[in-house]
Amino acid sequence: MGYYTNTLARLVITKVQIRLIAKELERMDFDDIYFMTRSEQEESFLLRLTCALESALAKKARYLLDEALAATCR
């Protein structure tokens, strides 16, 4: 997964975000697949990255909603 982690490092995101994305990709059992072409690997990576980002955003949204609800119940 090193190639893709290096690709993430070029994005304008924090190191913590990179680690969270990498953890999510590991949870999805994503790894470099050598029998696929580079374009197939990149497509697979982008699809899994999109899913990982959606999952992370959903978790953050749930957290923020829970915080807002807790604040209104005080």
Residue pairs with C-beta under 8 A, 6 or more apart in sequence:
1 22
1 25
1 26
1 30
1 31
1 32
2 32
3 32
4 25
4 30
4 32
4 45
4 49
5 18
5 22
7 45
8 18
8 21
8 22
8 49
9 18
11 18
13 21
20 56
21 49
21 52
21 53
21 56
24 52
24 55
24 56
25 48
25 49
25 52
28 48
28 51
28 52
30 44
30 45
30 48
32 41
33 40
33 41
33 44
36 44
